[in-house]
Amino acid sequence: MKIENNYFFSKYLHRNMTVKTYGESGLPVLVFPTQDAMSDNFENFGMIETLKNFIDDEKIQLFCVDTVDQETWSNVWGDKIWRADRQENYYNYIIEEVLPFIRQRNNKLPVTVGCSLGGFHSAIVFFRRPELFAGFLSLSGVYDAKFFFDGWMNPVLYNNSPTDFLSNMPKDHDYIKIYNSKKIILCVGQGNWEEEGRRTTSIMRNIFNEKKINALTDFWGYDVDHDWYWWKKQILYFLPKFLEV
């Protein structure tokens, strides 16, 4: 398995960032780490080993990014306007800097994937710019930005809150047709630490039904916790659906 650390300075974040790649070809997968983690998150928690056969068989190529969560979603005592602006800068970093890097390495549209807060990041970029992605897989994601901001909202944060901007999207919006040309999967357990994931996944399911967006929202059992053990099982179950011709 070929592994590379790719370092570059982000003009949107004004700092050095890392994109860690695994594999050489296949379906490109943009991976967002769990909360506050960095590009080695999937490797540190055994997810790369879980996906080893997919990578070695050149079915997928992973592009794992850093976060600035400690300045945004986790920065609970910080100025809310600054935090929201910082998240918007991070969104722009992904769209304007990471995606062009992926296109240089792989000419296919990527699938965006994440567990927990990584699923939230995946939802933000996918639902704001669906034309740039082949699909979206979120495991135990949370999709309401207000949860991290004590109910506060401004226009910048609104654009980073899928439950809000999707609920207000007109049913005839051009993006609906684009969504329906992609594969969209949201999975959440009903066990320990999945309360907010269950709540917001239910909201997303209702939005999908109302807007006639073809998406799978899959609620696993009451023994399924917010944990890597289950995310590994889920990704092995769902990832092949994105590889189907």
Secondary structure, 3 states (H helix, E strand, C coil): CCEEEEEEEECCCCEEEEEEEECCCCEEEEEECCCCCCCCHHHHCCHHHHCHHHHHCCCEEEEEECCCHHHCCCCCCCCHHHHHHHHHHHHHHHHHHHHHHHHHHCCCCCEEEEECHHHHHHHHHHHHCHHHCCEEEEECCCCCHHHHCCCCCCHHHHCCCHHHHHHCCCCCCHHHHHHCCCEEEEEECCCCCCHHHHHHHHHHHHHHHHHCCCCEEEECCCCCCCCHHHHHHHHHHHHHHHHCC
